Amino acid sequence: MTSPARHPLAVIAAASAWMATAGNLPLWEGLRRFGLLDSAAGWALAAALAVVLAGCTAALLSLLAWRRTLKAAVAVLLFVTAAAAYFMLAYHVVVDPGMLVNVVETDWHEAADLWSLRLPLCLALLAGLPAWGLSKVAVRWRPPARQLLHNLLAAAAGLALAAVAILAVFQPLASAMRNHKELRYMMSPLNSVYAAGVVAARPFAREAGPLAPVGRDAVLGGAAGGRTPLLVLVVGETGRSGNLGLNGYARDTTPELAAQGVASFTNAWACGTSTATALPCMFSALGREAFNAQKQPQENLLDVLQHAGLAVLWLDNQAGCKGVCDRVPHASVAASSDPRLCRDGECLDGILLEGLDARIDALPAVRRARGVVLVLHQMGSHGPAYWRRSPPASKRFGPECRSANLQDCSREQLVDAYDNSIAYTDHVLASTIGWLREREDRWDGAMVYVADHGESLGENNLYLHGLPYAIAPDVQKRVPWITWLSPGFERRSGVELACLRGRRDTRVTHDHLFHSVLALLDVRTAAFAPGLDAYADCTRPAAEGVASGGTGAPVAQLLTRR
C-alpha cells in the first residue's frame, strides 16, 4: 500500500522544522554556553528563534516549490546545514561571508586536515536520513498558476510567522544579539544562504574598469656605494604573537632568532582573521578600513616595487597568494618532491629556501634590477593539523596533539603541537638569515617576517581562526612582526636594529606594512605615507653617499621634511 501524495507545503514544513531544531545544535549550545537558557525567558527565546528559523527557511523553500526543484533544494539545504553544524560544533567557528570564502579557496590538502569520521556521521544523521525519507515521499502538484499562488502565500505566511516570533521576544532577542554577536552567524541555514549571497554579489558590487594603478611614479633611491639590496619578506601563516619566546612567552620557542639579534614588535595587529582577507589587505596601500570599503581593486605593494625597478619573486608553500602575486613572477613549491622536506603531498617550510640562488638568477629582470625582493609564503602553523607543520627535530614540546579533532586533545597537547610549529618557524627564519649572511659579498640583505593572522587554541572553547573581525578574540588578530637587517642594509636604510629592539612595544598594524617596506628599500612614490612607516622612529640619516643624490637621507626622512 503506497502512502498518499503529500502537499508540497507539508514537505517544506517538515524540512524547515528539522533544520530549525536538529540542524541548529550549535546555536542551542551557544545559548547554553552564554547562560541564556538558565531561565524560562531564555527557553522562550530559544523557542522563538526556532520559529523564526523555520518560518524564514519555509519562505525560502516555498519560492522553490516546483516539481523539478523542491526536493533538490531541500536536500542541498539539509547537507549545508549539517556541514555547518559539524564545523561549528567541532571548531566553534561561525558561518559568515569570510568563512565561506575560506571554504571556497581551501585546497585539498587543507580540506584533508579537516577530515574526521565524525563528519560523515554528522552528515548522515542530520542530512542523509531526512534526505532519504524525502526521496520516498510522493508530492501532489497543482497546475502552474495555482502552484504559484500557493507558493507565494506560503512564503508570506512563513515570513509573517517569523515576524510574530521576533516581536514576541524582541527585547531579549535584541539584547542577546547585541551582547553575543556571533549568535547571528550560527543560525542555519540562513547563515549559509546569506554568506553565499554576499560572496556571489561581491563581483557586481565593484565598479567596472581596469585595476586601479598605485605608485606608477615609484623610483628607487640609488646607492653610490654598497651592494645591491635583497629583502626577504616572509609571510607567516597562523602566527600567534603571544607564543613567541621573543615576545615574552614562558616557553623559549624562538632561541635561534634570539641568537640572531632580531627586533620583534610585540604589539602588531592583523587586518583580517583569515588568509583570504588579511593577505590582500596587508599588501594594500589602503589600510584595513578603506580596503574593506573599496569598490575597485588596486595594485599592491609588489606592483609598486616592480614599478621602482626591483625584481620581485613570490614563492608559495600555501594555498596561493589570493591575487597578490598575479602580476609578478611567482611559483608554488608546495608540490615539490624533496624526500627530506615533503611527504604526502605537503612540504615543510624549509622547502622555500631550496634553490633560491638559481631562482633569483632566473628572474627575467634581475640583471637590470637595482634590487631583489623575495616573498616567501609559509605553511607556517596552519591548523588543525599542527603536528604536521614541524619535523621531529623541532618537536621540543610534548606529548603533542596528533588529531584534527582538536577537542579530542587536552589543551596542553594542543598547545604543544602549535608551539612545535612555532619552533620550526624559528628555525626556518634563522636559516633564512643564515642564507642572507652567506651572501653578504653580493647583497645587502634584510628579512621581515609578518604573519597574516593569529589563531584560537581553545580559549573560551574557540578554535582555529576566521571569526568576524569585530567579535574575534585578540589571539586571532595579534601577530608576530620580526625584522633583521645586515650591517650593510642598516647603513643603506638608516634603520637601527638596536633602536627597534628598544621600541618593541610600539603598536603597529598591517596598515604599516606597505609603507614600511617602501621606506626600508628607499622607494620614493606619492603613494608613500610617512606616518605609517613602522621604522621611522628608528631611522637616522643613511651613510654618506648611500641615498640618492648624496643627500644621505632615506625616503622616510626626505618625505617627512616636506
C-alpha positions in Angstrom: 0.0 0.0 0.0 1.5 3.3 -1.1 1.3 6.4 1.1 -0.8 9.2 -0.2 0.9 12.1 -2.1 1.8 15.0 0.2 1.1 18.7 -0.4 4.5 20.4 -1.1 3.9 22.7 1.8 3.8 19.7 4.1 7.2 18.7 2.8 8.5 22.2 3.3 7.1 22.4 6.8 8.7 19.2 7.9 12.1 20.0 6.4 12.1 23.5 7.8 11.2 22.3 11.3 14.0 19.7 11.2 16.7 22.2 10.1 15.5 24.8 12.6 15.7 22.4 15.5 18.1 19.4 15.0 20.2 21.3 12.4 20.8 24.2 14.9 22.5 22.2 17.6 25.4 24.7 17.6 23.0 27.6 18.2 21.4 25.9 21.2 24.8 25.0 22.5 25.8 28.7 22.1 22.7 29.9 24.0 23.6 27.4 26.8 27.2 28.5 26.9 26.3 32.1 27.2 23.9 31.4 30.1 20.8 32.3 28.1 19.0 29.1 28.9 19.2 29.5 32.6 15.7 30.8 32.9 12.2 30.3 31.5 12.6 33.5 29.5 15.7 32.1 27.9 13.9 28.9 26.8 11.1 31.2 25.4 13.9 33.0 23.4 15.2 29.7 22.1 11.7 28.6 21.1 11.1 31.9 19.3 14.4 31.6 17.4 13.4 28.1 16.3 10.1 29.5 14.9 12.0 32.4 13.2 14.4 30.0 11.5 11.6 27.6 10.5 9.5 30.4 9.1 12.3 32.0 7.1 13.5 28.6 5.8 10.0 27.7 4.8 9.6 31.1 3.0 12.7 30.4 1.0 11.8 26.9 0.1 8.3 27.9 -0.8 9.7 30.1 -3.6 11.5 26.9 -4.9 8.4 24.6 -4.5 8.2 23.3 -8.1 8.2 19.8 -9.4 11.9 19.9 -10.6 13.4 22.0 -7.8 11.8 21.3 -4.4 13.4 18.1 -3.5 16.8 19.2 -4.8 16.6 22.5 -2.9 15.6 20.7 0.4 18.5 18.2 0.0 21.0 20.9 -0.6 19.9 22.9 2.4 19.9 19.8 4.6 23.5 19.0 3.7 24.6 22.6 4.0 23.0 22.8 7.4 24.6 19.5 8.5 28.1 20.5 7.4 27.8 23.9 9.1 26.6 22.2 12.3 29.6 19.9 12.3 32.2 22.6 11.8 30.6 25.0 14.3 30.4 22.2 16.9 33.9 20.8 16.2 35.9 24.1 16.0 33.5 26.7 17.3 33.8 28.8 14.1 30.8 30.7 12.7 29.5 30.8 9.1 29.8 34.3 7.6 30.9 35.5 4.2 34.6 35.5 5.2 34.4 31.9 6.3 32.6 30.9 3.1 35.5 32.4 1.1 37.9 30.3 3.2 35.9 27.2 2.3 35.9 28.0 -1.4 39.6 28.8 -1.5 40.7 25.8 0.6 42.9 23.3 -1.3 42.5 19.6 -0.9 45.5 19.4 1.5 43.8 21.8 3.9 40.5 20.0 3.4 42.1 16.7 4.2 43.4 18.1 7.5 39.7 18.8 8.5 38.6 15.3 7.7 37.2 13.2 10.5 35.0 10.1 10.8 32.6 12.4 12.7 32.0 14.5 9.6 30.2 11.7 7.5 28.4 10.6 10.6 27.1 14.0 11.2 26.1 14.4 7.6 24.4 11.0 7.6 22.3 11.7 10.7 21.4 15.4 10.1 21.1 15.3 6.3 21.3 11.8 4.9 18.4 10.3 6.8 15.9 13.1 6.2 17.0 13.4 2.5 16.4 9.6 2.1 13.0 10.0 3.7 12.2 12.9 1.4 13.1 10.8 -1.7 10.4 8.3 -0.7 7.7 10.9 -0.4 5.3 11.5 -3.3 4.3 15.1 -3.8 1.0 16.3 -5.1 1.4 19.2 -7.5 -1.1 21.8 -8.7 -1.3 23.4 -12.1 1.4 26.1 -12.5 -0.9 29.1 -11.9 -2.4 27.6 -8.7 1.1 26.3 -7.6 2.5 29.8 -7.9 -0.3 31.3 -5.8 0.2 28.6 -3.1 4.0 29.2 -3.1 3.6 33.0 -2.7 1.0 32.6 0.1 3.2 30.1 1.8 6.3 32.4 1.6 4.3 35.3 3.0 2.9 33.1 5.8 6.4 31.9 6.7 7.7 35.5 6.9 4.7 36.6 8.9 5.2 33.7 11.4 8.9 34.7 11.8 7.9 38.4 12.3 5.4 37.5 15.0 8.0 35.4 16.8 10.6 38.2 16.7 8.1 40.7 18.1 7.2 38.3 20.9 10.7 38.2 22.2 12.2 41.4 20.7 13.8 42.8 23.8 15.7 39.7 24.9 16.5 38.9 21.3 18.0 42.3 20.7 20.0 42.1 23.9 21.3 38.6 23.0 22.3 39.6 19.5 24.0 42.8 20.8 25.9 41.1 23.6 26.8 37.9 21.7 27.2 38.9 18.1 28.4 35.5 17.0 24.9 34.1 17.5 23.7 35.8 14.4 26.2 33.8 12.3 25.1 30.5 13.9 21.5 30.4 12.6 21.4 27.7 10.0 20.7 27.5 7.1 20.1 31.3 6.9 23.7 32.0 7.8 25.0 29.9 4.9 22.4 31.4 2.4 23.3 34.9 3.5 27.0 34.2 3.2 26.6 32.7 -0.2 24.6 35.7 -1.4 27.1 38.2 -0.2 30.1 36.4 -1.8 28.2 35.9 -5.0 27.3 39.6 -5.1 30.8 40.9 -4.5 31.9 41.0 -8.1 28.9 43.1 -9.0 29.5 45.5 -6.1 32.8 46.6 -7.6 32.9 49.4 -10.1 33.6 48.3 -13.7 37.0 49.3 -15.0 40.7 48.2 -15.0 42.8 47.6 -12.0 43.5 51.0 -10.3 47.2 52.0 -10.6 49.2 52.6 -7.5 52.7 54.0 -7.3 53.4 54.2 -11.0 55.7 57.1 -10.2 57.9 54.9 -7.9 61.7 55.2 -8.2 64.4 53.6 -6.2 66.9 55.9 -4.3 70.2 55.0 -5.8 73.3 54.0 -3.8 76.7 55.4 -4.7 78.4 52.6 -2.9 77.5 49.4 -1.2 75.9 46.2 -2.5 72.5 45.6 -4.2 69.7 45.2 -1.6 67.9 41.9 -1.2 64.9 41.9 1.0 63.3 38.5 2.0 59.7 39.2 3.1 58.3 36.1 4.9 54.5 36.0 5.1 53.7 33.8 8.1 50.6 31.7 8.4 48.5 31.5 11.6 51.1 33.1 13.8 50.2 33.9 17.5 52.4 36.8 18.8 52.0 35.6 22.3 53.5 32.2 21.6 56.9 33.6 20.6 59.7 33.4 23.2 61.0 36.7 21.7 57.7 38.3 22.8 57.9 37.2 26.4 56.3 33.7 26.1 57.2 31.4 29.0 58.5 28.8 26.6 61.6 29.5 24.6 60.1 28.8 21.2 62.4 31.1 19.3 66.0 30.5 20.5 67.6 30.6 17.1 66.1 34.0 16.2 67.1 35.4 19.6 70.7 34.4 18.8 70.5 36.3 15.5 69.7 39.6 17.3 66.4 40.3 15.5 64.0 43.0 16.5 60.4 42.0 17.3 57.3 44.2 17.5 55.2 42.6 20.3 52.1 44.7 19.7 51.4 44.0 16.0 47.9 43.6 14.7 46.4 41.9 11.6 43.9 43.5 9.3 41.9 40.2 9.0 41.4 36.9 10.7 41.7 34.7 7.6 44.3 34.4 4.8 41.7 35.3 2.1 41.1 38.6 3.8 44.3 39.5 5.5 46.8 38.7 2.7 45.4 41.1 0.1 44.8 43.7 2.8 48.3 43.6 4.3 49.9 44.2 0.8 47.4 47.0 0.0 48.2 50.8 0.4 44.6 51.4 1.7 44.7 50.1 5.3 42.1 47.9 6.8 39.0 50.1 6.9 39.5 51.6 3.4 40.4 48.1 2.0 37.2 46.6 3.2 35.2 49.5 1.7 37.0 49.7 -1.7 34.9 49.5 -4.9 37.7 48.9 -7.4 40.6 46.6 -7.0 44.0 48.3 -6.9 47.6 47.4 -7.5 49.5 46.5 -4.3 53.0 46.6 -2.7 54.5 44.1 -5.1 53.4 46.1 -8.1 54.9 49.3 -6.7 58.2 47.5 -6.1 58.2 46.4 -9.7 57.4 49.9 -10.8 60.5 51.1 -8.9 62.7 48.7 -10.9 63.1 46.0 -8.3 63.0 42.3 -9.3 60.2 40.5 -7.3 59.5 36.8 -6.8 56.8 35.2 -4.8 57.3 31.6 -3.6 54.3 29.8 -2.2 54.1 26.9 0.2 50.4 27.6 0.9 47.1 27.6 -1.0 48.1 30.5 -3.2 48.6 34.3 -2.9 44.9 35.3 -3.1 45.7 37.5 -6.1 48.5 39.5 -4.5 51.2 38.0 -6.8 49.3 37.8 -10.0 51.4 40.5 -11.8 54.9 39.4 -10.6 56.9 36.2 -11.2 55.6 33.5 -8.8 55.9 29.8 -8.2 54.5 27.2 -5.9 56.8 24.8 -4.0 54.0 23.0 -2.2 54.1 20.1 -4.6 57.8 19.6 -4.5 59.2 16.0 -4.3 62.2 16.6 -2.0 62.2 13.4 0.2 63.7 15.3 3.2 61.1 18.0 3.3 58.0 16.8 1.5 55.6 13.9 2.3 52.0 13.0 1.4 51.7 15.9 -1.0 52.8 18.6 1.6 56.1 20.2 2.2 57.7 21.7 5.3 58.6 25.4 5.0 62.3 24.6 4.7 61.5 23.9 1.0 61.2 27.6 0.5 64.9 28.0 0.9 65.9 25.3 -1.6 67.5 26.6 -4.8 66.9 30.2 -4.1 70.1 31.4 -5.9 69.0 29.7 -9.1 65.5 31.2 -8.8 66.9 34.7 -8.3 69.3 34.3 -11.3 66.5 33.1 -13.4 64.3 36.1 -12.9 63.9 37.9 -16.2 64.6 41.4 -14.7 67.3 40.5 -12.2 70.3 41.6 -14.3 69.0 45.1 -14.8 67.2 45.4 -11.5 68.6 47.5 -8.7 67.5 45.2 -6.0 65.5 42.0 -5.3 62.5 41.3 -3.1 61.7 37.6 -2.4 58.3 36.9 -0.8 58.1 33.5 1.0 54.6 32.5 1.8 54.7 29.9 4.6 52.5 27.0 5.5 53.5 28.1 9.0 51.3 26.9 11.8 48.2 26.2 9.7 45.7 24.1 11.6 44.1 22.0 12.7 46.9 19.5 11.8 49.5 21.5 13.7 51.7 18.4 14.3 52.3 18.2 10.6 53.9 21.6 10.5 57.1 20.6 12.2 59.8 17.8 11.7 60.9 15.6 14.5 64.0 17.8 15.2 61.7 20.7 16.1 59.3 18.8 18.4 60.6 20.0 21.7 57.3 20.1 23.5 55.0 17.1 24.1 53.1 15.0 24.1 51.6 16.9 21.2 48.1 16.6 19.8 48.0 14.5 16.7 44.3 14.7 15.8 42.4 17.1 13.6 39.5 16.8 16.1 41.0 19.3 18.4 38.6 18.7 21.2 39.9 15.1 21.4 43.1 16.5 22.8 43.8 18.3 26.1 44.6 22.0 25.7 48.2 21.2 26.8 48.6 18.7 24.0 47.1 21.2 21.5 49.5 24.0 22.6 52.4 21.6 22.5 51.7 20.8 18.8 51.2 24.5 18.0 54.4 25.5 19.8 56.4 22.9 17.9 55.3 24.6 14.7 56.5 27.9 16.0 59.8 26.3 17.0 60.1 25.1 13.4 59.3 28.6 12.0 62.0 29.9 14.3 64.4 27.5 12.6 63.3 28.4 9.1 63.6 32.2 9.8 67.0 31.8 11.4 68.1 29.7 8.4 66.8 32.5 6.1 69.0 34.9 8.0 71.9 32.5 7.7 71.4 32.2 4.0 71.5 36.0 3.7 74.6 36.3 5.8 76.4 33.8 3.5 75.7 36.1 0.6 76.9 39.4 2.1 79.6 39.7 -0.6 76.9 40.1 -3.2 73.8 41.5 -1.4 72.9 43.9 1.4 70.4 41.6 3.0 67.3 42.0 5.2 64.4 39.8 6.4 61.0 40.9 7.6 58.6 38.3 8.9 54.9 39.2 9.4 52.1 36.7 9.9 48.7 37.1 8.2 46.5 36.4 11.2 46.5 34.6 14.6 44.7 31.5 15.9 42.5 30.3 18.8 43.7 27.3 20.6 40.7 26.5 22.8 40.5 29.8 24.7 36.8 30.3 25.5 36.2 27.0 23.7 37.2 28.6 20.3 39.5 27.0 17.8 41.2 28.0 14.5 40.5 31.4 13.1 38.2 33.3 10.8 35.7 34.9 13.2 34.3 38.2 12.0 36.9 40.9 13.0 34.5 42.8 15.3 34.0 39.7 17.5 37.2 37.8 17.0 39.4 37.4 20.1 42.7 39.2 20.2 44.7 35.9 19.7 43.2 35.8 16.1 44.3 39.3 15.4 47.6 39.8 17.2 50.5 38.6 15.1 54.3 38.5 15.1 56.4 41.1 13.2 60.1 40.4 13.2 62.9 42.4 11.5 66.6 41.5 10.8 68.9 43.8 8.9 72.5 43.1 7.8 75.1 45.8 8.7 75.1 46.9 5.0 71.3 47.1 4.9 71.3 49.1 8.2 73.7 51.6 6.6 71.7 51.8 3.4 68.3 52.2 5.1 69.4 54.2 8.1 67.2 51.9 10.3 68.9 50.8 13.5 68.1 47.4 14.9 69.2 48.3 18.4 66.7 51.2 18.4 63.9 48.8 17.1 64.6 46.4 19.9 64.1 49.2 22.3 60.7 50.1 20.8 59.3 46.5 20.8 56.0 47.5 22.4 55.2 50.1 19.7 51.7 49.4 18.3 51.9 48.6 14.6 49.4 47.0 12.2 49.2 45.5 8.8 48.3 49.1 7.7 52.0 49.9 8.2 53.5 47.1 6.1 53.1 48.7 2.6 54.8 51.9 3.7 57.4 50.3 6.0 58.7 48.1 3.1 58.9 51.1 0.8 60.9 53.0 3.4 63.3 50.1 4.0 64.1 49.9 0.3 64.1 53.7 -0.3 61.3 53.5 -2.8 60.0 57.0 -3.5 56.4 57.5 -4.5 53.5 59.7 -3.8 51.7 56.6 -2.5 54.1 56.5 0.5 52.6 57.8 3.8 55.5 58.7 6.2 53.1 58.4 9.2 52.7 54.7 8.5 56.3 53.8 8.4 56.8 51.5 11.4 60.6 52.0 11.2 60.5 55.8 11.1 61.3 56.4 14.8 64.5 54.4 14.5 65.7 55.8 11.2 68.8 58.0 11.2 70.4 59.7 8.2 71.9 57.0 6.0 75.6 56.7 5.5 77.1 59.3 3.2 76.6 58.5 -0.4 74.1 55.8 0.1 70.9 57.8 -0.6 70.1 59.2 -4.0 71.9 62.4 -4.9 74.3 62.1 -2.0 71.8 63.6 0.4 72.4 60.9 2.9 68.6 60.7 3.9 66.3 57.8 3.2 62.9 58.2 1.8 61.1 58.4 5.1 63.1 61.4 6.2 63.0 63.1 2.8 59.2 62.9 2.6 58.7 63.8 6.3 60.6 67.1 5.8 58.4 68.3 3.0 
